[in-house]
């Protein structure tokens, strides 16, 4: 149902997910949303697949990989 993913080279996933991922029409939840400290940073994201087809899961991961590559090549 849920998959926790740690993005090793990204210390704070919030902006990546809330701005760039949404613009690519793929949605994950930044790990920051699960911290007790609202100002904290997290390198984790959560994926929810309970309503997704295998094809949608593959596409979501492809788009995430593209976002990560773009982020690391800045």
Legacy VTK file of the C-alpha trace (Angstrom):
# vtk DataFile Version 3.0
C-alpha trace
ASCII
DATASET POLYDATA
POINTS 74 float
0.000 0.000 0.000
2.769 2.492 0.909
6.396 2.610 -0.050
8.989 4.697 1.799
11.839 5.851 -0.420
15.014 7.542 0.765
16.571 9.834 -1.814
20.228 9.500 -0.827
21.556 12.648 -2.514
18.645 14.949 -1.608
18.544 16.210 1.979
15.114 17.867 1.757
12.487 16.439 -0.595
9.790 19.017 0.163
10.397 21.459 -2.706
11.145 18.649 -5.149
7.814 16.991 -4.435
5.558 19.977 -3.775
6.672 21.979 -6.798
8.516 19.932 -9.385
6.765 16.575 -9.017
3.329 18.169 -9.084
4.299 20.034 -12.261
5.172 16.630 -13.816
1.780 15.281 -12.706
3.199 12.761 -10.274
2.424 12.923 -6.580
4.389 11.665 -3.623
4.252 12.828 -0.019
7.423 14.504 1.268
8.824 12.901 4.409
8.705 16.279 6.177
4.933 15.865 6.498
5.497 12.974 8.911
7.971 14.715 11.237
7.023 16.085 14.641
9.178 19.178 13.928
7.371 21.265 11.280
10.673 22.943 10.362
12.542 19.668 9.948
13.968 18.323 6.713
13.665 14.817 5.367
15.287 12.931 2.510
12.333 10.512 2.401
9.194 10.421 0.304
6.147 8.185 0.559
4.424 6.608 -2.407
0.883 5.264 -2.132
-0.127 2.604 -4.630
-3.402 1.269 -3.310
-5.381 2.618 -6.271
-2.684 2.486 -8.975
-2.250 0.024 -11.783
1.179 -1.534 -12.382
1.526 0.702 -15.442
0.786 3.818 -13.373
3.350 2.719 -10.786
5.987 2.298 -13.483
5.197 5.706 -14.952
5.306 7.375 -11.538
8.728 5.887 -10.831
9.978 6.880 -14.286
8.906 10.470 -13.642
10.472 10.423 -10.180
13.763 9.177 -11.636
13.661 12.011 -14.175
13.052 14.567 -11.403
15.934 13.221 -9.334
18.311 13.312 -12.317
17.298 16.910 -13.060
17.772 17.873 -9.406
21.241 16.330 -9.211
22.353 17.947 -12.474
21.577 21.498 -11.319
LINES 1 75
74 0 1 2 3 4 5 6 7 8 9 10 11 12 13 14 15 16 17 18 19 20 21 22 23 24 25 26 27 28 29 30 31 32 33 34 35 36 37 38 39 40 41 42 43 44 45 46 47 48 49 50 51 52 53 54 55 56 57 58 59 60 61 62 63 64 65 66 67 68 69 70 71 72 73
